[in-house]
Amino acid sequence: MEPLQVLFASSEVVPFAKTGGLADVAGSMPQALKKLGCDVRLVLPLYRMVRQGNFPLQKRLEGLPVHLGGRALEVDIYESELGDGLPVYFVERDEFFDRSYLYGTPRGDYFDNDQRFTLFCKAALALSEQLSFQPDLFHGQDWQTGLIPALLHFLRRRDPFWAGTASLFTIHNIAYQGLVEPDILPLAGLPWEAYTPSGLEYYGAVSLLKSGIVYSQIINTVSRKYSQEIQTEEYGYGLEGILTYRQADLFGIVNGVDYETWNPKTDPLIAASYDPDQLQGKETCKADLLREFNLSPEQAAHPVLGVISRLADQKGFDLLAAVMDRLLQQELSLVVLGTGEEKYHQLFSELAAKHPRKIGLRLAYDNTLAHKIEAGSDMFLMPSRYEPCGLNQIYSLKYGTIPVVRATGGLDDTIVPFDRETKKGTGFKFHEYTADDFWLALSEALAVYRNADLWKTLMRNAMAVDYSWENSAREYVNLYRLARERLAKGR
């Protein structure tokens, strides 16, 4: 069977640019696909963050024309590589991508995101033609790449280069839809016939996420549970109708993780290595984490709770705020790493100032510190309102850092509640989105922690779980072939 040629487009990719879990997936999944024989090429914008990373970049194309409405803009294409020789292409247009943030400031989205990511989508297709890389399949991620399936749909009618290119579109978070004005259609060169309720139209606007859903042969989400949840009014954000209509083409695949990067036995970023048979190194990591956050070394005798997250309503920070008084009455520490909404910046800054012995805060993205939190914490908190997949709970399992999560999306799929009697399970879950339910799960976790032998059993249960990319990548290859079959049948 001929290897599949895959154009993989993402607005962020580790290690080049990251705001969240999408970057981790986009940095590791293509490498797993390559190991399975796929010829994968990655494309993302050339952000300021990429330049600041001092990655080796080689110019491949200069002055590549991209049409935005009546304007012909020129972009340059740079190339680097990921892992074992996987090509990564960067779209350079400084007026759009040379900025401090990827999508917007803490005050809100950039006003010209419609232009920025229309340019990115059109450039991704243009560079593929110029480099004579004829993909069997385009794999897009979230709203930033949602225009590509629509562009392909109309290109297939007139350009034989794209006639055999199918689309698979992955929804990482349906709440972020890329809502823009209808004039994006002439900007992107799409016909007005696409502006209908069965096309791109969304309550008088255009949803770029909906574009990916409507025009791709196959759609998937990043967990089985989330693929079901988004077909309901509670979780569908207005797109539950089209998703239910296309449910035969909608699948759920739990994200894998890169255990070469996230493994306490080999992690070079943590203070000491450890594994299920030799857990002593975790105590060293815990002491190191407390030092990083200037917390008292005496706190090592008590549980350390870790949070690494975008600080947003979705992530359940209103619940964490609601239980904070009860939490602070316990002997424990809380460390928080992330950026997001201003109200949560202010909340945690005030709490850290008021409780400097118990709360450590870093409003930043810091990969090294993220590894230290995974290794040095005893528990990891993810009380999300919804969570398409989540990666940190999976990292936490490998590090013996016990997740306390809400039973939603990928959190429900990946965490098994711990049972004191049978000693089976890998973490703690709560179901109702209430502070009281969250507190009950936290209280149970703290109670089990106080039984050292039981806690070690729980840690070893967690560390034995395997969510490596190989199995998930095989499922994606199956979906790629299914997408091509659907396209061949005119669907």
PEDA-V283517 format. One record per residue. N is the residue number from 1. PHI is phi in whole degrees, -180 to 180 (NA if undefined). D_LAST is the distance of its C-alpha to the last C-alpha in Angstrom with 2 decimals. Layout:
n->[N,N]
phi->[PHI,PHI]
d_last->[D_LAST,D_LAST]
This chain:
n->[1,2,3,4,5,6,7,8,9,10,11,12,13,14,15,16,17,18,19,20,21,22,23,24,25,26,27,28,29,30,31,32,33,34,35,36,37,38,39,40,41,42,43,44,45,46,47,48,49,50,51,52,53,54,55,56,57,58,59,60,61,62,63,64,65,66,67,68,69,70,71,72,73,74,75,76,77,78,79,80,81,82,83,84,85,86,87,88,89,90,91,92,93,94,95,96,97,98,99,100,101,102,103,104,105,106,107,108,109,110,111,112,113,114,115,116,117,118,119,120,121,122,123,124,125,126,127,128,129,130,131,132,133,134,135,136,137,138,139,140,141,142,143,144,145,146,147,148,149,150,151,152,153,154,155,156,157,158,159,160,161,162,163,164,165,166,167,168,169,170,171,172,173,174,175,176,177,178,179,180,181,182,183,184,185,186,187,188,189,190,191,192,193,194,195,196,197,198,199,200,201,202,203,204,205,206,207,208,209,210,211,212,213,214,215,216,217,218,219,220,221,222,223,224,225,226,227,228,229,230,231,232,233,234,235,236,237,238,239,240,241,242,243,244,245,246,247,248,249,250,251,252,253,254,255,256,257,258,259,260,261,262,263,264,265,266,267,268,269,270,271,272,273,274,275,276,277,278,279,280,281,282,283,284,285,286,287,288,289,290,291,292,293,294,295,296,297,298,299,300,301,302,303,304,305,306,307,308,309,310,311,312,313,314,315,316,317,318,319,320,321,322,323,324,325,326,327,328,329,330,331,332,333,334,335,336,337,338,339,340,341,342,343,344,345,346,347,348,349,350,351,352,353,354,355,356,357,358,359,360,361,362,363,364,365,366,367,368,369,370,371,372,373,374,375,376,377,378,379,380,381,382,383,384,385,386,387,388,389,390,391,392,393,394,395,396,397,398,399,400,401,402,403,404,405,406,407,408,409,410,411,412,413,414,415,416,417,418,419,420,421,422,423,424,425,426,427,428,429,430,431,432,433,434,435,436,437,438,439,440,441,442,443,444,445,446,447,448,449,450,451,452,453,454,455,456,457,458,459,460,461,462,463,464,465,466,467,468,469,470,471,472,473,474,475,476,477,478,479,480,481,482,483,484,485,486,487,488,489,490,491]
phi->[NA,-64,-66,-79,-98,-124,-96,-109,-109,-149,-80,-154,-148,-72,-96,-79,-154,-151,-122,-163,-65,-54,-63,-63,-64,-69,-87,-111,-58,-58,-67,-68,-65,-62,-64,-88,103,-75,-93,-105,-124,-99,-139,-153,-70,-91,-80,-59,-59,-67,-60,-66,-79,54,-77,-67,-125,-121,-71,-105,-135,-125,68,-70,-77,-131,-95,-116,60,-88,-97,-104,-99,-104,-124,-104,-116,-110,-129,-136,-143,-123,60,-91,78,-83,-67,-126,-105,-119,-92,-102,-155,-62,-63,-102,-118,-86,-136,-69,-123,-82,-120,170,-88,-57,-85,153,-70,-63,-67,-109,-60,-61,-69,-60,-90,-66,-58,-60,-63,-69,-68,-61,-73,-64,-67,-62,-65,-64,-92,56,-100,-97,-72,-75,-151,-99,-118,-106,-128,65,-61,-63,-112,-66,-72,-61,-59,-68,-60,-63,-55,-85,-66,-58,-70,-129,-126,-62,-58,-103,-60,-104,-92,-87,-125,-122,-121,-102,-94,-90,-161,-72,-70,-102,-108,63,-80,-137,-75,-60,-68,-68,-63,-66,-61,-86,81,-97,-75,-67,-63,-79,-90,-139,-59,-89,-113,-90,-67,-144,50,87,-115,-119,-102,-68,-66,-62,-57,-66,-69,-71,-101,-87,-71,-132,-120,-143,-118,-99,-167,-64,-62,-68,-63,-81,-61,-74,-90,-112,-63,-64,-114,-83,50,85,-106,-64,-65,-66,-72,-66,-60,-104,-62,-69,-107,-111,-131,-127,-130,-65,-60,-87,-133,-93,-78,-75,-96,-113,-155,-66,-76,-126,-65,-78,-93,-109,-71,-154,-86,-161,-150,-60,-87,-131,-91,-59,-61,-66,-65,-63,-65,-66,-62,-65,-64,-61,-65,-58,-101,55,-97,-61,-60,-65,-69,-63,-78,-125,-66,-109,-102,-110,-137,-129,-167,-71,-86,-143,-55,-53,-83,83,-73,-67,-68,-61,-62,-69,-101,-62,-61,-66,-64,-72,-79,-90,-84,-165,-128,-128,-119,-128,-129,159,-137,169,-74,-57,-63,-83,-58,-67,-58,-73,-63,-67,-65,-66,-69,-80,-129,-65,-81,-114,-121,-114,-136,-137,-86,-167,-104,-145,-64,-62,-66,-60,-65,-65,-68,-61,-80,-96,-82,-92,-134,-128,-100,-141,-87,-64,-63,-150,-152,-50,-137,85,-116,-64,-67,-75,-57,-60,-55,-63,-90,66,-104,-78,-73,-118,-134,-87,-80,-140,50,-67,-65,-70,-70,-107,-114,-103,-60,-79,-114,-63,-74,-84,62,-102,119,-129,-176,-132,-130,-131,-107,-75,-82,-137,-62,-66,-65,-60,-65,-61,-66,-63,-63,-65,-62,-66,-67,-67,-59,-71,-103,-58,-67,-64,-64,-65,-62,-61,-58,-68,-57,-63,-70,-83,-72,-121,-120,-68,-72,-54,-66,-64,-63,-62,-63,-66,-60,-62,-69,-58,-68,-65,-61,-68,-64,-63,-64,-62,-90,81,-106]
d_last->[22.80,22.36,22.53,19.52,20.15,19.29,20.01,21.10,21.99,24.33,26.96,29.51,30.32,33.44,35.99,35.38,34.59,34.26,34.46,32.98,31.06,27.94,30.16,31.25,27.74,26.72,29.98,29.77,26.20,25.67,28.98,27.97,24.76,27.06,29.34,26.54,26.12,23.40,24.35,23.89,24.97,25.66,26.01,27.87,30.35,33.97,35.70,39.45,39.09,37.82,40.84,43.18,41.99,43.46,40.65,40.98,38.85,38.69,37.59,34.86,33.99,36.19,35.50,31.73,30.88,28.36,28.11,28.34,28.64,31.67,32.92,32.49,33.14,33.96,33.05,34.47,32.58,34.53,33.84,35.12,34.11,33.40,34.94,35.26,34.16,30.69,30.28,30.03,29.68,31.23,30.66,34.15,34.90,37.97,38.01,34.78,35.11,38.84,39.48,41.07,37.98,34.27,32.90,36.08,39.63,40.84,41.37,37.75,34.73,35.29,35.12,33.02,30.25,27.78,29.20,29.67,26.14,24.59,26.86,25.88,22.11,22.76,25.42,23.26,21.00,24.14,26.08,23.43,23.70,27.48,27.85,25.69,23.58,20.17,17.97,15.39,14.31,15.36,16.72,17.97,20.55,21.27,21.65,23.43,20.32,17.89,17.86,16.49,12.73,13.43,15.56,13.11,10.49,13.46,15.11,12.55,13.65,17.22,17.86,17.25,18.36,15.08,12.77,12.18,12.35,9.80,10.87,12.55,14.63,17.83,19.76,23.41,24.92,23.26,26.61,26.38,23.77,24.99,25.87,26.84,27.85,25.52,27.24,25.06,22.56,25.10,26.30,22.96,22.38,19.42,19.57,20.92,18.01,16.37,19.42,18.58,18.62,14.85,14.76,17.48,20.45,22.41,25.71,26.69,25.67,22.60,21.36,20.23,19.14,16.93,15.37,14.32,13.07,11.04,9.43,9.07,6.54,9.73,12.85,16.26,19.84,23.03,24.37,23.48,25.74,24.32,20.73,22.45,24.83,22.43,21.07,24.65,26.58,29.05,26.76,23.64,25.42,23.81,20.19,20.51,18.91,15.49,15.73,16.76,13.95,11.51,14.05,12.05,10.35,13.85,16.48,20.07,21.94,25.56,26.61,28.97,32.12,34.05,37.25,38.76,39.00,39.48,42.10,45.71,47.02,46.10,45.47,47.75,47.51,49.35,53.09,53.19,50.90,50.61,48.75,48.97,52.18,53.82,53.11,56.15,54.26,52.41,55.75,56.30,52.88,53.76,57.05,55.34,52.80,55.66,57.38,54.29,54.30,58.12,58.32,61.43,61.53,62.96,59.52,58.56,60.29,57.72,53.93,51.91,48.69,46.04,43.35,40.98,38.54,37.29,39.87,37.78,37.69,34.54,36.56,39.14,42.05,43.31,43.90,45.61,47.79,48.66,49.93,51.59,55.09,54.90,53.44,56.24,58.83,57.76,58.95,55.83,54.20,50.90,49.31,46.47,44.46,41.89,41.40,39.74,40.92,44.49,45.63,44.99,46.63,49.63,49.61,49.64,52.03,54.47,54.15,54.71,57.74,59.15,58.58,58.92,60.00,56.89,53.96,52.66,50.17,48.40,46.23,44.34,41.68,43.65,42.00,45.35,46.41,43.12,43.98,47.53,46.41,44.22,47.16,50.00,48.75,49.32,46.54,43.38,42.43,38.88,39.30,35.94,34.84,31.33,30.26,26.65,28.07,31.35,32.83,36.50,36.92,35.62,37.95,40.69,40.38,41.07,44.05,45.54,45.15,44.34,41.49,42.22,38.90,37.34,35.08,31.82,28.52,29.16,32.88,32.69,30.60,32.99,36.48,38.45,41.46,44.79,47.14,50.83,51.80,49.32,49.00,45.25,42.67,41.82,42.31,42.79,40.36,40.76,38.45,39.63,39.35,43.11,45.91,47.79,45.01,44.56,48.32,48.48,46.04,48.05,51.28,50.14,49.11,52.51,54.32,52.72,53.47,57.15,57.13,57.03,56.42,53.61,51.99,52.15,50.47,47.67,47.38,47.13,44.49,42.38,42.99,41.89,38.29,35.78,32.61,32.31,29.06,28.76,27.17,24.79,23.80,23.03,20.66,18.88,18.70,17.09,14.39,14.03,13.56,11.05,8.93,9.49,8.70,5.15,5.10,7.39,5.69,3.79,0.00]
